[in-house]
């Protein structure tokens, strides 16, 4: 039997290439993942490729945030209008916001710690994974891509960076919600008036409650696409190295550690 054949007998894998994207496990800083969950519940889980949990927490955040007028209250508080901030909050929604928000941070941190342990075990097993997949819908394969391009495309439109590296699930989700946020915030309409020099009208049409979602969305899109591209490149090099070693390196070949010369 060919040693390079993937017989799917290992307990753990470092990566999996499918038509919807390349999913891999690698070492992450739990504090950074937890921070993204604090910035926007769901983002920490999306970084870990925990898509269902991430989608649920993200949608929950948008619904409860809008219903409780949390963003609006934050805007008033930034302006020093504390009384208006208190008056705008709907405590019926706010009180159910807090426990789930804390859970998102805690669960993403805990999951990151667990996945780091799984990664170490999977590295020791060093089992082969598939690197190419073709189907009637899509073709996906391991390849090296430019992290800077991922960064730039994400700046143009959140989700394009993920689309560039074939993270279809994350790309589709981010793109759809970017369109929703653009529409509800009237951001593009405000930009049009700004180009015309009508600053007053540009400020007037903006919906700040929805506009406040953009910093987190853009930040996540840029960070996720850039780091995922870097890790995919590492995975590509590792897979290539393993293949070349197994197929072309003599089994009797040994690397001897050099001795220090006194």
C-alpha positions in Angstrom: 0.0 0.0 0.0 1.2 3.5 -0.8 2.4 5.2 2.4 1.0 8.5 1.2 -2.5 7.2 1.0 -4.9 8.6 3.5 -6.6 5.6 5.1 -8.4 7.7 7.8 -7.3 5.5 10.7 -5.8 8.2 12.9 -7.6 9.4 16.0 -6.8 13.1 15.2 -6.0 15.2 12.2 -4.4 18.6 11.9 -6.4 19.6 8.9 -9.2 18.7 6.5 -9.6 20.0 2.9 -13.2 20.1 1.7 -15.2 21.9 -1.0 -16.2 24.6 1.5 -12.7 25.4 2.7 -9.6 24.2 4.5 -10.2 23.6 8.2 -7.1 23.2 10.4 -6.1 23.1 14.0 -3.1 25.1 15.1 -1.8 26.7 18.2 -3.7 29.9 19.2 -3.5 32.3 22.1 -6.6 31.7 24.2 -6.6 35.4 25.4 -6.8 36.7 21.8 -9.7 34.4 20.9 -11.5 35.4 24.1 -10.8 39.0 23.2 -12.6 38.6 19.8 -15.5 37.1 21.6 -15.6 40.1 23.9 -15.5 42.4 20.8 -18.3 40.6 19.2 -19.8 37.3 20.5 -19.3 34.6 17.8 -16.1 35.9 16.3 -13.9 33.9 18.7 -15.7 30.7 17.7 -15.5 31.5 14.0 -11.7 31.8 14.4 -11.7 28.3 15.7 -13.9 27.1 12.8 -16.8 26.4 15.3 -19.2 27.7 12.7 -22.6 26.7 14.1 -21.9 28.0 17.6 -20.3 31.1 16.1 -23.3 31.8 13.9 -25.7 31.4 16.7 -23.8 33.8 19.0 -23.3 36.4 16.3 -27.0 36.5 15.3 -28.0 36.5 19.0 -25.7 39.5 19.5 -27.2 41.5 16.7 -30.8 40.8 17.7 -30.4 41.5 21.4 -28.1 44.4 20.9 -30.6 46.2 18.6 -33.6 45.3 20.8 -31.9 46.5 23.9 -30.5 49.7 22.2 -27.1 48.9 23.6 -25.1 50.5 20.8 -27.3 53.6 21.1 -26.7 53.8 24.8 -22.9 53.4 24.2 -23.0 56.4 21.7 -24.8 58.5 24.3 -22.3 57.6 27.0 -19.4 58.5 24.7 -21.0 61.9 24.3 -21.4 62.3 28.1 -25.2 62.0 27.9 -25.6 59.5 30.7 -29.3 60.2 31.3 -30.1 59.6 27.6 -28.0 56.4 27.7 -30.0 55.1 30.7 -33.3 56.0 29.2 -32.6 54.4 25.8 -31.7 51.0 27.3 -34.4 48.2 27.4 -33.5 46.2 30.5 -35.8 43.4 29.5 -33.3 42.5 26.7 -30.2 43.8 28.5 -30.5 41.3 31.4 -30.5 38.3 29.0 -27.6 39.8 27.1 -25.1 39.6 30.0 -24.9 35.9 30.7 -24.7 34.8 27.1 -22.0 37.5 26.5 -19.9 36.1 29.4 -20.5 32.5 28.1 -19.2 33.4 24.6 -15.9 34.7 26.1 -15.5 31.8 28.5 -16.4 29.1 26.0 -14.1 30.4 23.3 -11.2 30.5 25.8 -11.9 27.0 27.1 -12.3 25.6 23.5 -9.0 27.2 22.5 -7.1 25.6 25.3 -8.6 22.2 24.4 -7.9 22.5 20.7 -4.3 23.4 21.5 -4.0 20.1 23.4 -5.6 18.3 20.5 -3.1 19.9 18.1 -0.1 18.7 20.1 -1.5 15.2 20.1 -2.3 15.3 16.4 1.2 16.6 15.6 2.7 13.5 17.4 0.5 11.2 15.3 1.4 13.1 12.2 -1.2 11.4 10.1 -1.7 12.3 6.4 -4.7 14.4 5.4 -6.2 15.1 2.1 -4.8 18.1 0.2 -7.0 18.2 -2.9 -10.8 17.9 -3.4 -12.9 18.2 -6.5 -16.7 18.1 -6.7 -19.4 19.2 -9.1 -19.7 22.4 -7.0 -16.1 23.4 -6.2 -12.4 22.6 -6.4 -10.2 23.2 -3.4 -6.6 22.5 -2.8 -3.7 23.5 -0.6 -1.7 26.3 -2.0 0.4 29.3 -0.9 -1.3 32.7 -1.0 -0.3 36.2 -0.1 -1.4 37.3 3.4 -1.1 41.0 2.3 -3.7 40.4 -0.5 -6.0 38.8 2.1 -5.6 41.9 4.2 -6.3 44.3 1.4 -9.3 42.5 0.0 -10.8 42.5 3.5 -10.4 46.2 3.7 -12.3 46.7 0.5 -15.2 44.5 1.6 -15.4 42.2 4.7 -15.5 38.6 3.5 -13.4 39.0 0.3 -10.2 38.1 2.1 -11.8 34.8 3.3 -13.1 34.2 -0.2 -9.6 34.6 -1.6 -8.3 31.8 0.6 -11.4 29.7 0.1 -13.0 29.9 3.5 -16.5 29.8 1.9 -18.6 29.5 5.1 -17.0 32.4 6.8 -16.8 34.5 3.6 -20.5 34.0 2.9 -21.5 34.8 6.4 -19.4 37.9 6.7 -20.4 39.2 3.3 -24.1 38.8 4.0 -23.9 40.6 7.3 -21.7 43.3 5.8 -24.5 44.1 3.3 -27.1 44.1 6.1 -24.9 46.6 8.2 -24.3 48.8 5.2 -28.0 48.9 4.3 -29.2 49.5 7.9 -26.6 52.1 8.8 -27.0 54.0 5.5 -23.2 54.2 5.4 -22.8 54.2 1.6 -25.5 56.8 1.4 -23.6 59.0 3.8 -20.4 58.5 1.8 -22.2 59.7 -1.3 -23.3 62.9 0.4 -19.8 63.3 1.7 -18.3 63.2 -1.8 -20.8 65.8 -2.8 -19.6 68.1 0.0 -22.9 67.9 2.0 -21.4 67.0 5.4 -24.6 67.9 7.3 -26.8 65.6 5.2 -24.1 62.9 5.4 -24.3 63.0 9.2 -28.0 63.2 9.2 -28.7 60.0 7.2 -26.4 57.8 9.3 -27.9 55.3 11.6 -25.2 55.2 14.4 -26.7 52.2 16.1 -25.9 49.9 13.1 -22.8 51.8 12.2 -21.2 50.8 15.5 -21.1 47.2 14.3 -18.6 48.0 11.6 -15.3 48.3 13.6 -15.7 44.8 15.0 -16.7 43.3 11.6 -13.9 44.9 9.7 -11.4 44.1 12.4 -12.4 40.5 12.4 -12.4 40.1 8.6 -8.9 41.6 8.3 -7.5 39.6 11.2 -9.1 36.3 10.3 -8.1 36.4 6.6 -4.5 37.4 7.3 -3.8 34.9 10.1 -5.7 32.1 8.2 -3.6 32.8 5.1 -0.4 32.6 7.1 -1.4 29.3 8.8 -2.6 27.8 5.4 0.9 28.6 4.0 2.5 26.8 6.9 0.2 23.8 6.4 1.1 23.7 2.6 4.8 23.7 3.4 4.4 21.0 6.0 2.3 18.8 3.7 4.8 19.2 0.8 7.7 18.4 3.1 6.0 15.2 4.4 5.2 14.1 0.9 8.7 14.7 -0.5 10.2 12.9 2.5 8.0 9.8 2.1 8.2 9.6 -1.7 11.8 10.6 -2.5 14.0 10.4 0.6 15.9 7.2 1.0 14.7 5.2 4.0 18.3 4.7 5.1 18.9 8.5 5.1 19.6 9.9 8.6 20.2 13.4 9.7 23.1 13.5 12.1 23.3 16.2 14.7 26.4 18.3 14.4 28.9 18.5 17.2 30.3 21.6 18.7 33.9 22.3 17.8 36.0 23.4 20.8 
